């Protein structure tokens, strides 16, 4: 396939995903009715459901099923001393360039790569909007600055956190004092983070407000390599569990000059997005940097030894996980009379497990049976069950396919006499008759 044809196909895929997300109530542009606010997104009903399923799956695997992990939900606002100690106030910045003609602003590192790829000459940098001259690169701190309380002096400065990690580090002593864990052990958190991106782009991939799932795993310094490899395997296992296309996942050993200031080794898990191979998740060896900066230590109560543990940090972006799973799941089937698009989501990740429909919504006996004998029991059992009686059956199937619903259940006139329903499989399109009393067991076995 020629590169131009490939690029068009990839652009088309992103357009299809963005369109589907809005049309089916997954993701909307933030503040859309007022023209939108760049780098912000609102999550609709099915987007929230999908995101929650991903987070719940992650929490179950990395927290609830383990005996060495402690959950935290730290405040978004913290004292400015936290960010001074962590190095973010002084060094959490990206290089920014501004066009002297139209005054558009860009990340210098991104625009250099893009210009180099387009022209083959990295030295010929021009504004991609108007072709004007770009000024010298300046460091731009990406933290959102605010003030706590009524005053707005230097003592009231705070920041919207750019990462969730520091909330765990500042609660290290609290966790140790409360639970007396033995090394190795970890702390886990899911929460919002904020970065004032110079040029947010590529839908939810690079946004100014996003959600992270992070672990800080504390180990003895001599053991860091062993646990680094262990967590690399755990991250790869989870990616496969939630339905990420592993054939498009790559490991990148990050060079020293490109690593964060706290990291002595970083592996980025990259994904083949339609807009290029980009970072999906990251695994960092933060050494003892953060605990030392916060003047924290650990006392081994058995050995009567004081020490500063080292840290392995697996980091997962929720928003990027959603986008990657959607891209991995999007499927087009042109084997029928017309092309059918659907999300081949894993049943435990899909926002809806099954949809229940009466064949005709104006036949009261069908509606009553479907509602009381099928929908209500399944809703009570599984929760993620939809009622769909809008349009003909074909339109309902198409709608549920795009939502990613694995099973559609139809109550028809035969149901009233033999207590069976039609269950249609999303991926194959095949239908089978199932006894109503067996529905719960049937679905449970499938998921």
C-alpha positions in Angstrom: 0.0 0.0 0.0 1.4 3.4 -0.9 2.1 5.7 2.0 -0.5 8.3 0.9 -3.2 5.6 0.7 -2.1 4.3 4.1 -2.2 7.7 5.7 -5.7 8.3 4.3 -6.9 5.0 5.7 -5.5 5.9 9.1 -7.0 9.4 9.0 -10.3 7.8 8.1 -10.1 5.4 11.0 -9.6 8.3 13.5 -12.5 10.1 11.9 -14.7 7.0 12.3 -13.7 6.6 15.9 -14.3 10.3 16.8 -17.7 10.2 14.9 -18.7 7.0 16.6 -17.8 8.3 20.0 -20.1 11.3 19.6 -22.9 9.5 17.8 -23.2 6.8 20.3 -22.6 8.8 23.4 -19.0 7.9 24.4 -17.0 11.1 24.2 -18.0 14.8 23.5 -15.9 17.9 23.0 -15.6 19.9 26.2 -17.8 23.0 26.3 -19.0 22.2 22.8 -22.0 24.5 22.8 -19.7 27.5 23.4 -17.2 26.5 20.7 -15.2 24.0 22.7 -12.2 24.2 25.0 -9.1 22.7 23.5 -7.7 19.7 25.2 -10.8 19.0 27.3 -13.5 16.3 26.8 -16.8 15.3 28.4 -17.6 11.6 28.8 -21.1 10.5 27.8 -23.1 7.5 29.2 -21.3 4.7 27.4 -17.9 6.4 27.6 -18.2 6.6 31.4 -19.3 2.9 31.5 -16.3 1.8 29.3 -13.9 3.9 31.4 -15.3 2.5 34.6 -15.0 -1.0 33.4 -11.3 -0.5 32.5 -10.6 1.1 35.9 -12.4 -1.6 37.8 -10.6 -4.3 35.8 -7.2 -2.6 36.6 -8.1 -2.1 40.3 -9.1 -5.8 40.6 -5.9 -7.1 39.0 -3.4 -4.8 40.7 -5.0 -4.0 44.1 -7.9 -6.3 45.2 -6.3 -9.6 44.0 -3.0 -8.8 45.7 -1.8 -8.8 49.3 1.0 -6.3 48.8 -0.9 -3.3 47.5 -2.6 -0.4 49.3 -5.0 1.9 47.7 -4.9 5.7 48.0 -7.1 8.6 46.8 -5.0 11.7 47.4 -6.2 15.3 47.1 -5.7 17.0 43.7 -4.5 20.2 45.4 -1.4 19.9 47.6 1.0 22.4 49.2 3.4 24.0 46.8 6.3 22.5 48.8 5.4 19.1 47.4 6.0 20.3 43.8 9.1 22.2 44.8 10.6 19.1 46.4 9.6 16.9 43.5 11.3 19.2 40.9 8.1 20.0 39.0 8.2 23.8 39.8 11.7 24.1 38.4 11.7 21.5 35.7 8.3 20.3 34.5 8.4 22.1 31.1 8.3 21.6 27.4 10.1 23.6 24.7 7.7 26.1 23.1 8.1 28.1 19.9 5.8 30.9 18.7 5.2 32.0 15.1 6.3 35.6 14.7 3.6 36.2 12.1 0.3 34.5 13.3 1.5 34.0 17.0 0.5 30.3 17.0 2.3 28.3 19.6 3.8 24.8 19.2 5.9 22.3 21.0 9.4 22.6 19.5 10.2 18.9 19.7 7.0 17.9 18.0 7.1 20.4 15.2 10.8 19.6 14.5 9.9 15.9 14.1 6.9 16.7 11.9 8.8 19.1 9.7 11.7 16.7 9.4 9.4 13.8 8.4 7.6 16.0 5.8 10.6 17.7 4.2 13.5 15.5 5.1 15.3 18.5 6.4 14.9 19.2 10.1 16.6 22.6 9.8 13.8 24.1 7.6 11.3 24.9 10.3 8.3 27.0 9.5 4.9 27.6 11.0 2.6 24.8 9.8 -0.4 27.3 9.9 0.9 30.2 7.9 4.5 29.4 6.9 5.9 32.2 9.0 9.1 32.2 10.9 9.2 30.5 14.3 11.0 32.1 17.2 13.5 30.7 19.6 12.4 27.8 21.8 11.5 28.7 25.3 10.7 26.5 28.3 7.0 26.5 29.2 6.0 25.0 32.6 2.9 22.9 32.0 1.5 23.0 35.5 -1.8 24.8 36.1 -1.2 27.4 38.8 -3.9 28.5 41.2 -4.3 30.0 44.7 -5.8 28.4 47.8 -8.0 30.6 50.0 -9.0 34.2 49.7 -5.5 35.6 49.3 -3.5 35.6 46.1 0.1 36.1 47.5 3.1 33.7 47.1 2.1 31.7 50.2 -1.3 30.7 48.7 0.1 29.3 45.5 -0.9 25.7 44.6 -1.1 23.7 41.4 -3.5 21.2 39.8 -1.4 18.1 40.0 0.4 17.1 36.8 0.7 13.5 38.0 -0.9 11.3 40.7 2.5 9.9 41.9 3.2 12.6 44.5 0.0 12.0 46.3 1.2 8.5 47.0 4.7 9.6 48.0 3.5 12.2 50.5 1.2 9.4 52.0 4.1 6.9 52.2 4.6 7.5 56.0 0.8 7.4 56.6 0.5 4.0 54.9 3.5 2.5 56.7 2.3 3.7 60.1 -1.2 2.5 59.5 -0.5 -0.9 57.9 3.2 -1.8 58.7 3.8 -3.4 55.4 6.9 -5.4 54.6 9.1 -4.7 51.6 8.3 -5.1 48.7 4.9 -3.4 48.7 3.0 -0.9 46.6 0.6 2.0 46.6 -2.0 2.4 43.9 -4.2 5.3 42.8 -6.6 6.2 40.1 -7.2 9.9 39.6 -7.3 13.1 37.6 -4.1 14.9 36.5 -3.7 18.2 34.6 -1.1 19.4 32.2 -1.3 22.7 30.3 -0.3 21.2 27.0 1.0 23.7 24.5 -0.7 21.8 21.6 -3.2 19.2 22.7 -4.0 16.9 19.8 -5.2 13.6 18.5 -8.6 13.4 20.3 -8.2 12.2 23.9 -4.6 11.1 23.3 -3.1 14.4 24.5 -5.4 16.4 26.6 -5.1 19.0 29.3 -7.3 17.1 31.8 -6.9 13.3 32.0 -7.0 10.3 34.3 -4.1 8.1 35.4 -3.8 4.7 37.0 -0.5 4.5 38.8 1.4 2.3 41.1 4.5 3.1 43.2 6.1 -0.2 44.2 8.7 0.1 46.9 11.6 -2.3 46.9 15.1 -2.7 48.2 17.7 -1.1 46.0 19.4 -4.5 45.2 16.1 -5.9 43.9 15.0 -3.1 41.5 15.9 -5.0 38.3 14.0 -8.1 39.3 10.8 -6.1 40.0 11.2 -3.9 36.9 11.1 -7.0 34.8 8.2 -8.4 36.8 6.1 -5.3 36.4 6.8 -5.2 32.7 5.3 -8.6 32.4 2.3 -7.6 34.5 1.6 -4.6 32.4 1.7 -6.6 29.2 -0.6 -9.2 30.6 -3.1 -6.5 31.6 -3.0 -4.9 28.1 -4.0 -8.2 26.6 -6.7 -8.9 29.2 -8.6 -5.7 28.3 -8.4 -6.2 24.5 -5.5 -4.1 23.3 -4.1 -5.3 20.0 -0.8 -6.7 21.1 0.5 -6.9 17.6 0.6 -3.0 17.6 2.4 -2.7 21.0 6.1 -2.1 21.1 8.7 -1.6 23.9 11.0 1.4 23.7 14.0 1.7 26.0 14.0 5.5 26.6 17.4 7.2 26.2 18.9 9.0 29.2 18.4 12.4 27.7 14.7 11.7 27.1 13.9 10.3 30.5 12.2 12.3 33.3 14.5 13.9 35.8 13.6 11.3 38.5 14.1 8.2 36.3 17.2 6.0 35.9 15.5 3.6 33.5 12.2 4.0 31.6 10.5 1.7 29.2 7.7 3.1 27.2 5.0 0.9 25.8 4.2 2.4 22.4 1.2 1.7 20.2 0.7 2.0 16.5 -1.9 4.8 16.5 -3.3 6.1 13.2 -1.3 9.3 13.9 1.9 7.4 14.5 3.7 5.2 17.0 3.2 7.0 20.3 3.6 6.3 24.0 0.7 4.4 25.5 1.9 3.4 29.0 5.2 3.8 30.9 7.4 1.9 33.4 10.0 3.9 35.3 12.6 3.2 37.9 12.4 6.3 40.0 15.2 5.1 42.4 15.0 6.7 45.8 14.6 10.2 44.3 11.1 11.0 45.6 11.3 9.6 49.1 14.7 11.4 49.6 13.3 14.7 48.3 10.4 14.4 50.8 12.8 13.3 53.5 11.0 10.0 54.1 12.5 6.7 55.2 11.4 3.1 56.0 12.2 1.2 59.2 12.5 -2.5 58.8 11.0 -3.5 62.2 12.5 -7.0 62.1 16.0 -6.1 61.1 15.9 -2.8 63.0 17.2 -1.1 59.9 16.5 2.4 58.5 16.5 2.7 54.8 15.1 4.6 51.8 13.3 2.2 49.5 13.6 2.4 45.7 10.6 2.7 43.5 9.3 1.0 40.4 6.4 2.9 38.8 4.0 1.4 36.3 1.8 4.2 34.8 -1.3 3.8 32.8 -3.3 6.5 31.2 -7.1 5.8 31.3 -7.9 8.1 28.4 -5.2 6.6 26.2 -6.3 3.1 27.3 -9.9 3.9 26.1 -8.7 5.2 22.8 -6.4 2.2 22.2 -9.1 -0.3 23.1 -11.5 1.5 20.7 -9.0 1.4 17.9 -8.2 -2.3 18.7 -11.9 -3.2 18.8 -13.2 -1.3 15.8 -14.1 -3.8 13.0 -15.8 -3.5 9.6 -17.6 -6.4 8.1 -18.5 -6.2 4.4 -19.6 -9.8 3.9 -23.3 -8.9 4.0 -25.4 -6.7 1.7 -24.0 -3.6 3.4 -20.9 -2.8 5.4 -21.4 -3.4 9.2 -19.1 -1.6 11.7 -18.9 -2.8 15.3 -16.7 -2.6 18.4 -15.3 -6.1 19.1 -15.0 -5.3 22.8 -14.4 -8.0 25.4 -17.6 -8.7 27.3 -16.1 -7.7 30.6 -15.0 -4.3 29.2 -18.0 -3.5 27.0 -20.3 -0.8 28.4 -23.3 -3.0 27.8 -23.3 -6.8 28.2 -26.6 -7.4 26.5 -29.6 -5.4 25.1 -33.2 -6.6 25.5 -35.8 -5.8 22.8 -39.5 -6.6 22.3 -39.9 -7.4 18.6 -42.6 -4.8 18.4 -42.9 -1.9 20.9 -46.6 -1.4 20.2 -47.5 -4.9 21.3 -48.2 -4.6 25.0 -47.9 -8.4 25.7 -44.4 -8.5 24.1 -43.3 -5.3 26.0 -44.6 -6.6 29.3 -43.0 -10.0 28.9 -39.7 -8.5 27.8 -39.6 -6.0 30.6 -40.7 -8.2 33.5 -39.4 -11.7 32.6 -36.2 -10.8 30.7 -34.9 -7.2 31.2 -35.6 -6.8 34.9 -33.9 -10.1 36.0 -30.9 -9.6 33.8 -30.6 -5.9 34.9 -30.6 -7.0 38.6 -28.0 -9.7 37.9 -25.5 -7.9 35.6 -26.3 -4.2 35.8 -24.9 -3.4 32.4 -28.1 -4.3 30.5 -29.8 -2.0 28.0 -33.5 -1.7 27.0 -33.7 -1.0 23.2 -37.1 -0.7 21.4 -36.2 2.2 19.1 -36.6 1.4 15.4 -36.7 -1.9 13.6 -34.6 -4.9 14.7 -32.0 -4.3 12.1 -31.4 -0.7 13.3 -31.3 -1.9 16.9 -28.6 -4.5 16.0 -26.6 -1.9 14.2 -26.8 0.5 17.1 -25.8 -2.1 19.6 -22.9 -3.3 17.4 -21.4 0.2 17.4 -21.8 0.4 21.2 -20.0 -2.9 21.4 -22.8 -4.9 23.0 -21.9 -8.6 22.8 -25.5 -10.0 22.8 -28.9 -8.8 21.7 -32.0 -10.6 23.1 -35.3 -10.3 21.3 -38.6 -11.3 22.7 -41.0 -12.3 19.9 -44.4 -14.0 19.6 -42.9 -17.5 20.0 -41.6 -16.4 23.4 -45.1 -16.1 24.7 -45.8 -19.8 24.0 -42.5 -21.5 24.5 -40.6 -19.1 26.8 -37.5 -18.9 24.6 -35.9 -15.8 23.1 -33.6 -15.1 20.2 -30.0 -14.3 21.3 -27.9 -12.7 18.6 -24.1 -12.7 18.8 -22.4 -9.4 18.0 -19.3 -10.8 16.3 -20.7 -13.6 14.2 -24.3 -12.4 13.7 -25.5 -15.8 14.5 -28.8 -16.3 16.3 -30.0 -19.1 18.6 -33.0 -19.8 20.7 -32.4 -19.8 24.5 -34.8 -20.6 27.2 -35.6 -17.6 29.4 -34.7 -19.5 32.5 -31.3 -20.3 31.1 -30.4 -16.7 30.1 -28.4 -15.8 33.2 -26.3 -18.9 33.0 -25.8 -18.5 29.3 -24.5 -14.9 29.6 -22.4 -15.7 32.6 -20.6 -18.4 30.8 -20.0 -16.2 27.8 -18.4 -13.4 29.9 
